[in-house]
Amino acid sequence: MVERDVVVIGGGPAGLAAAIEAAKKNADVLLLDENIRAGGQLFKQIHKFFGSKAHLSGIRGIDIGMMLLEEAEHYGANAIVGVDVVYVMVRESMMLVSAYGTAVKIVKENVKKDLKNS
């Protein structure tokens, strides 16, 4: 059994953002995604984004997905891709974030570490 402070199910932009922010607060983060690489719908966007540099203009969605995954790993999050999540046992001191499809939902929040104030 693997225990983590935060488990994020879904490796799209929302899940990656949740993993990054939790890892920045020194939480032990595990990100799980069913696809062979994280990034979600970004991998369908092969065109370069328009707009400002702050919004990553000129970069393809597929590359943005890789950039977000690298940032999550840089801050210490662990990612496992190509897996189906069937069951997650949520312990008292754990946060479970469901970030797949079009919604993000904190399924269980009762973390010993105060992630908001660290």
N, C-alpha and C positions, 0 to 999 in steps of 0.2 A: 504494500500500500504506500502511496506517495502522499505526503501531507504538505500543503502549501497554505500561506496566509490568504492568497487570492487566486481563484481559478476563473479564467475567462474562457467561455465557450463561444467560439466564433472569431476568426482571424481577419475579418474585414476591417475597414477603416475605424469603425466604432470600437471593435474589440481590441485592435492594436492601440488605439488611443487610450483605452482603459488600462491596458497592460503597461503602457509607457508611464502613465501618471501614477499608477500604484507602485511601479518599480522605482520611480524617482523618489518616492516616500520610503524607500528601503523595505518594502513588502517583498516577501518571497512569492513570486508570481509564476503561474503556469498558464500558458495560452494554448488552447486546443482548437484545431480546425480540421474539418473533414477533407478539404482540398489538399492537393499535393504541395501547394505553397500558399502562404498567407497573402492577403490583399483583397479578398472578396471580389466585388464587382469592378474594382479598379483594373483587374486583368482583362476585362472586356474592352477597356478604353485604350485602344492602341494609338489614338491621335494624341497630339501634344495639346496640353491644356492652354486655354486662352486666359488673358487677364494679367494680373500683376505678378511680379516675382514672389511677393509674399504668399501668393496663392499657387505657387509652383508652376507658373506659366512656362510653356516650352518643354515640359517634362511629360512623358507618357505615363498613363495610369499604371501600367505594369511596373514601371520603374519606381513610382511613388510607393506602391505596395512593398517593394523590396527595401526602400529607404525607411519606411515605418517599422518593418520587421528588424532591420539592423539597429534602429534607434531603441526599440524595445529590448533587444539583446544587449545593447551597450549599457543600459541601465540595470541589467541583471535578470530580466525576465527570461524564462525558458519557454520555448515554443515546440510543440509536437504537432506536426501536420500529417495529413493523410490518415487520420483516425476518426472513427465514429464514436461519439460519446454516448454510451448507453446508460451509465449510472455514475453518479457522483455522490459519495457520502459526505454530507456537510457536517462538519464538526462545529462545536460551540465557538471556536475562535477563528472562524474562516469566513471569507466573503466569496460568494459565487455570483459571477456576472454573466448573464445570458445576453450575448451580442451577436445574434445571427439573424438573417433576414433583414427586416427594416426597423427593428426595435432593439433598444438596449434596456435591460431590466436587471436591477440588483435583486437576485432571487433570495439571498440570505445575507444579511449584514449583521455581524456580531463579532467584530475583530478586536482582539486584545489591544493591538497597536492602534493608536489614534492616528489614522492616515491623514486626517485633515490638518493636524497640528504638528506634524513631524517635518 
